[in-house]
Amino acid sequence: MFHHVKELQFNARVSGPDPRFAGLLLEQFGGGNGELKAAMQYFVQAFSARQPYPDKYDLLMDVATEEFSHLEIVGATITMLLDGVNGALKDAVTSKQNGWMKMLSGRGEKEQVIHDAMVNPHFLVLSGGGPRVTDSQGVPWQGSFVNANGDLTVDLRSDIAAESRAKIVYEYLLQFTDDPLVQESLRFLMTREIAHFQMFSAALETIEPNFPPGVLQGDPRFTHAYFNMSNGNNVRGPWNHGQGPWTTGENWEYIEDPIRQVAETQGQMTKTAEGTSRTAAEAKALEKELSQQRSQEVMEAVPSGENQWSEYPAAVR
């Protein structure tokens, strides 16, 4: 159950109209990295976590609800940046006296806004001064933006990536407005992306093991192999040399000449595991153990017969 509070989580303010930046800000309203995408992604992910992982359900629903709050802040800011547009469009006789139209009294200014409107004609022509569920180019929001795979080790990594992309978009947007009040709101929204990134990272760390994502393990013959797929200088780093990310004494296997290696191993058929002591049998055993563990977590939380989503009254936190 949702309850709307009329006061914004952060008080959105603008110094004055700015229709051009309003168009750019649509990216965070209906764009692929925007607030609506984040809200719907965490909302959808939460369903499969509700009974087996109620703590993660709580996290996902809390952050999803906050993202709807952020969507409201973005929408309010866009509307205020278009202040006067709705009235000007409705007053067909005296609209030239409207404050917003006066701002565009110069021929160059008006032509620039018309040019911007041609990139996204629906924004000014159909919205009447409010946000539309599109990105800055007028591309409609779509459900394919939402990543929800039903496995927390996958979903939380998707969420960490989503927060990273949203943060950098706000960082870029800040460079396109000189309005200190708008910048204030954008900085708040950007900062909350950082906070959510940390929340999802912390939640992922509570799941053990959480790598590789999912249940099935990789083939030990290839989990530590790096194939040098380019000629020229062979760049080496912790992604292909030495211990890498492991803490158990494992190392990267650097395959300098993949063409020769493929021929010598009969297309990998005779390749052996290098860089790790784990055997294929051990990987299979871990798969079986982890598969039973994850399945049991879900099965024990979900009754086989009659089921219900909520208890009334809800338990006090």
Contacts in CASP RR format, 6 or more apart in sequence:
PFRMAT RR
TARGET T0000
AUTHOR 0000-0000-0000
METHOD contacts of the structure
MODEL  1
MFHHVKELQFNARVSGPDPRFAGLLLEQFGGGNGELKAAMQYFVQAFSAR
QPYPDKYDLLMDVATEEFSHLEIVGATITMLLDGVNGALKDAVTSKQNGW
MKMLSGRGEKEQVIHDAMVNPHFLVLSGGGPRVTDSQGVPWQGSFVNANG
DLTVDLRSDIAAESRAKIVYEYLLQFTDDPLVQESLRFLMTREIAHFQMF
SAALETIEPNFPPGVLQGDPRFTHAYFNMSNGNNVRGPWNHGQGPWTTGE
NWEYIEDPIRQVAETQGQMTKTAEGTSRTAAEAKALEKELSQQRSQEVME
AVPSGENQWSEYPAAVR
2 65 0 8 1.000
8 69 0 8 1.000
8 72 0 8 1.000
8 73 0 8 1.000
8 76 0 8 1.000
9 66 0 8 1.000
9 69 0 8 1.000
9 70 0 8 1.000
9 72 0 8 1.000
9 73 0 8 1.000
10 73 0 8 1.000
10 185 0 8 1.000
10 188 0 8 1.000
10 189 0 8 1.000
12 73 0 8 1.000
12 76 0 8 1.000
12 77 0 8 1.000
12 80 0 8 1.000
12 185 0 8 1.000
13 80 0 8 1.000
13 181 0 8 1.000
13 182 0 8 1.000
13 184 0 8 1.000
13 185 0 8 1.000
14 77 0 8 1.000
14 80 0 8 1.000
14 81 0 8 1.000
14 83 0 8 1.000
14 179 0 8 1.000
14 181 0 8 1.000
14 182 0 8 1.000
15 179 0 8 1.000
15 180 0 8 1.000
15 181 0 8 1.000
15 182 0 8 1.000
16 80 0 8 1.000
16 81 0 8 1.000
16 83 0 8 1.000
16 179 0 8 1.000
17 80 0 8 1.000
17 81 0 8 1.000
17 82 0 8 1.000
17 83 0 8 1.000
17 84 0 8 1.000
17 85 0 8 1.000
17 100 0 8 1.000
17 103 0 8 1.000
18 81 0 8 1.000
18 177 0 8 1.000
18 179 0 8 1.000
18 182 0 8 1.000
19 81 0 8 1.000
19 82 0 8 1.000
19 85 0 8 1.000
19 100 0 8 1.000
19 113 0 8 1.000
19 116 0 8 1.000
19 124 0 8 1.000
20 112 0 8 1.000
20 113 0 8 1.000
20 116 0 8 1.000
21 81 0 8 1.000
21 176 0 8 1.000
21 177 0 8 1.000
21 179 0 8 1.000
21 182 0 8 1.000
22 77 0 8 1.000
22 78 0 8 1.000
22 81 0 8 1.000
22 82 0 8 1.000
22 123 0 8 1.000
23 78 0 8 1.000
23 116 0 8 1.000
23 120 0 8 1.000
23 123 0 8 1.000
23 136 0 8 1.000
24 136 0 8 1.000
24 173 0 8 1.000
24 176 0 8 1.000
25 74 0 8 1.000
25 77 0 8 1.000
25 78 0 8 1.000
25 81 0 8 1.000
25 136 0 8 1.000
25 173 0 8 1.000
26 78 0 8 1.000
26 120 0 8 1.000
26 123 0 8 1.000
26 131 0 8 1.000
26 132 0 8 1.000
26 134 0 8 1.000
26 135 0 8 1.000
26 136 0 8 1.000
26 138 0 8 1.000
27 33 0 8 1.000
27 34 0 8 1.000
27 135 0 8 1.000
27 136 0 8 1.000
27 169 0 8 1.000
27 173 0 8 1.000
28 34 0 8 1.000
28 35 0 8 1.000
28 74 0 8 1.000
28 166 0 8 1.000
28 169 0 8 1.000
28 170 0 8 1.000
28 173 0 8 1.000
28 189 0 8 1.000
29 35 0 8 1.000
29 36 0 8 1.000
29 71 0 8 1.000
29 74 0 8 1.000
29 75 0 8 1.000
29 78 0 8 1.000
29 131 0 8 1.000
29 132 0 8 1.000
29 133 0 8 1.000
29 134 0 8 1.000
30 36 0 8 1.000
30 37 0 8 1.000
30 131 0 8 1.000
30 132 0 8 1.000
30 133 0 8 1.000
30 134 0 8 1.000
30 135 0 8 1.000
30 141 0 8 1.000
31 37 0 8 1.000
31 134 0 8 1.000
31 135 0 8 1.000
31 136 0 8 1.000
31 139 0 8 1.000
31 141 0 8 1.000
31 145 0 8 1.000
32 135 0 8 1.000
32 141 0 8 1.000
32 145 0 8 1.000
33 162 0 8 1.000
33 165 0 8 1.000
33 166 0 8 1.000
33 169 0 8 1.000
34 166 0 8 1.000
34 169 0 8 1.000
35 67 0 8 1.000
35 68 0 8 1.000
35 70 0 8 1.000
35 71 0 8 1.000
35 74 0 8 1.000
35 166 0 8 1.000
35 189 0 8 1.000
36 67 0 8 1.000
36 71 0 8 1.000
36 133 0 8 1.000
36 141 0 8 1.000
37 141 0 8 1.000
37 145 0 8 1.000
37 146 0 8 1.000
37 162 0 8 1.000
38 63 0 8 1.000
38 64 0 8 1.000
38 67 0 8 1.000
38 70 0 8 1.000
38 162 0 8 1.000
38 163 0 8 1.000
38 166 0 8 1.000
39 64 0 8 1.000
39 65 0 8 1.000
39 67 0 8 1.000
39 68 0 8 1.000
39 70 0 8 1.000
39 71 0 8 1.000
40 64 0 8 1.000
40 143 0 8 1.000
40 145 0 8 1.000
40 146 0 8 1.000
41 64 0 8 1.000
41 145 0 8 1.000
41 146 0 8 1.000
41 147 0 8 1.000
41 148 0 8 1.000
41 158 0 8 1.000
41 159 0 8 1.000
41 162 0 8 1.000
42 60 0 8 1.000
42 61 0 8 1.000
42 63 0 8 1.000
42 64 0 8 1.000
42 67 0 8 1.000
42 159 0 8 1.000
43 60 0 8 1.000
43 61 0 8 1.000
43 64 0 8 1.000
44 146 0 8 1.000
44 148 0 8 1.000
45 60 0 8 1.000
45 148 0 8 1.000
45 150 0 8 1.000
45 155 0 8 1.000
45 159 0 8 1.000
46 56 0 8 1.000
46 57 0 8 1.000
46 60 0 8 1.000
46 61 0 8 1.000
46 64 0 8 1.000
48 148 0 8 1.000
48 150 0 8 1.000
49 56 0 8 1.000
49 57 0 8 1.000
49 60 0 8 1.000
49 152 0 8 1.000
50 57 0 8 1.000
50 309 0 8 1.000
51 298 0 8 1.000
51 301 0 8 1.000
51 302 0 8 1.000
52 297 0 8 1.000
52 298 0 8 1.000
52 300 0 8 1.000
52 301 0 8 1.000
52 302 0 8 1.000
53 152 0 8 1.000
53 297 0 8 1.000
53 301 0 8 1.000
56 152 0 8 1.000
56 156 0 8 1.000
56 203 0 8 1.000
59 199 0 8 1.000
59 200 0 8 1.000
59 203 0 8 1.000
63 196 0 8 1.000
63 199 0 8 1.000
63 200 0 8 1.000
66 192 0 8 1.000
66 196 0 8 1.000
70 189 0 8 1.000
70 192 0 8 1.000
73 185 0 8 1.000
73 188 0 8 1.000
73 189 0 8 1.000
74 131 0 8 1.000
74 189 0 8 1.000
75 130 0 8 1.000
75 131 0 8 1.000
77 182 0 8 1.000
77 185 0 8 1.000
78 130 0 8 1.000
78 131 0 8 1.000
79 129 0 8 1.000
79 130 0 8 1.000
79 131 0 8 1.000
81 182 0 8 1.000
82 100 0 8 1.000
82 124 0 8 1.000
82 127 0 8 1.000
82 128 0 8 1.000
82 129 0 8 1.000
82 130 0 8 1.000
83 100 0 8 1.000
84 98 0 8 1.000
84 99 0 8 1.000
84 100 0 8 1.000
84 129 0 8 1.000
85 100 0 8 1.000
85 124 0 8 1.000
85 128 0 8 1.000
85 129 0 8 1.000
85 130 0 8 1.000
86 128 0 8 1.000
86 129 0 8 1.000
86 130 0 8 1.000
87 95 0 8 1.000
87 98 0 8 1.000
88 95 0 8 1.000
88 98 0 8 1.000
88 99 0 8 1.000
88 100 0 8 1.000
88 101 0 8 1.000
89 95 0 8 1.000
89 128 0 8 1.000
89 129 0 8 1.000
91 98 0 8 1.000
95 101 0 8 1.000
96 102 0 8 1.000
96 105 0 8 1.000
103 109 0 8 1.000
104 110 0 8 1.000
104 113 0 8 1.000
113 124 0 8 1.000
117 123 0 8 1.000
117 124 0 8 1.000
117 125 0 8 1.000
119 137 0 8 1.000
119 138 0 8 1.000
120 134 0 8 1.000
120 136 0 8 1.000
120 137 0 8 1.000
120 138 0 8 1.000
122 132 0 8 1.000
122 134 0 8 1.000
122 138 0 8 1.000
123 132 0 8 1.000
123 134 0 8 1.000
123 138 0 8 1.000
126 132 0 8 1.000
132 138 0 8 1.000
133 140 0 8 1.000
133 141 0 8 1.000
134 140 0 8 1.000
134 141 0 8 1.000
135 141 0 8 1.000
147 155 0 8 1.000
147 158 0 8 1.000
147 162 0 8 1.000
148 155 0 8 1.000
148 158 0 8 1.000
149 155 0 8 1.000
149 158 0 8 1.000
151 213 0 8 1.000
151 214 0 8 1.000
152 203 0 8 1.000
152 204 0 8 1.000
152 207 0 8 1.000
153 204 0 8 1.000
153 207 0 8 1.000
153 210 0 8 1.000
153 211 0 8 1.000
153 213 0 8 1.000
153 214 0 8 1.000
154 213 0 8 1.000
154 214 0 8 1.000
156 200 0 8 1.000
156 201 0 8 1.000
156 203 0 8 1.000
156 204 0 8 1.000
156 207 0 8 1.000
157 204 0 8 1.000
157 213 0 8 1.000
159 196 0 8 1.000
159 200 0 8 1.000
160 197 0 8 1.000
160 200 0 8 1.000
160 201 0 8 1.000
160 204 0 8 1.000
163 193 0 8 1.000
163 194 0 8 1.000
163 196 0 8 1.000
163 197 0 8 1.000
163 200 0 8 1.000
164 193 0 8 1.000
164 197 0 8 1.000
166 193 0 8 1.000
167 190 0 8 1.000
167 193 0 8 1.000
167 194 0 8 1.000
167 197 0 8 1.000
170 186 0 8 1.000
170 187 0 8 1.000
170 189 0 8 1.000
170 190 0 8 1.000
170 193 0 8 1.000
171 190 0 8 1.000
173 186 0 8 1.000
174 183 0 8 1.000
174 186 0 8 1.000
174 187 0 8 1.000
174 190 0 8 1.000
177 183 0 8 1.000
177 186 0 8 1.000
204 210 0 8 1.000
209 290 0 8 1.000
212 218 0 8 1.000
215 287 0 8 1.000
215 290 0 8 1.000
215 291 0 8 1.000
215 294 0 8 1.000
216 287 0 8 1.000
217 283 0 8 1.000
217 284 0 8 1.000
217 286 0 8 1.000
217 287 0 8 1.000
218 283 0 8 1.000
219 280 0 8 1.000
219 283 0 8 1.000
220 273 0 8 1.000
220 276 0 8 1.000
220 278 0 8 1.000
220 279 0 8 1.000
220 280 0 8 1.000
220 282 0 8 1.000
220 283 0 8 1.000
221 268 0 8 1.000
221 271 0 8 1.000
221 272 0 8 1.000
221 273 0 8 1.000
221 280 0 8 1.000
222 268 0 8 1.000
222 271 0 8 1.000
223 276 0 8 1.000
223 278 0 8 1.000
224 250 0 8 1.000
224 251 0 8 1.000
224 252 0 8 1.000
224 253 0 8 1.000
224 273 0 8 1.000
224 274 0 8 1.000
224 275 0 8 1.000
224 276 0 8 1.000
225 252 0 8 1.000
225 253 0 8 1.000
225 255 0 8 1.000
225 274 0 8 1.000
226 239 0 8 1.000
226 240 0 8 1.000
226 252 0 8 1.000
226 253 0 8 1.000
226 254 0 8 1.000
226 255 0 8 1.000
227 255 0 8 1.000
227 258 0 8 1.000
227 261 0 8 1.000
228 234 0 8 1.000
228 240 0 8 1.000
228 254 0 8 1.000
228 255 0 8 1.000
228 256 0 8 1.000
228 257 0 8 1.000
228 258 0 8 1.000
229 258 0 8 1.000
234 256 0 8 1.000
236 254 0 8 1.000
238 244 0 8 1.000
238 245 0 8 1.000
239 252 0 8 1.000
240 252 0 8 1.000
240 254 0 8 1.000
241 252 0 8 1.000
241 254 0 8 1.000
242 251 0 8 1.000
242 252 0 8 1.000
243 249 0 8 1.000
243 250 0 8 1.000
243 251 0 8 1.000
243 252 0 8 1.000
244 250 0 8 1.000
244 251 0 8 1.000
244 252 0 8 1.000
250 275 0 8 1.000
250 276 0 8 1.000
250 277 0 8 1.000
251 275 0 8 1.000
252 275 0 8 1.000
253 274 0 8 1.000
253 275 0 8 1.000
255 261 0 8 1.000
261 271 0 8 1.000
262 268 0 8 1.000
264 270 0 8 1.000
265 271 0 8 1.000
273 279 0 8 1.000
273 280 0 8 1.000
END
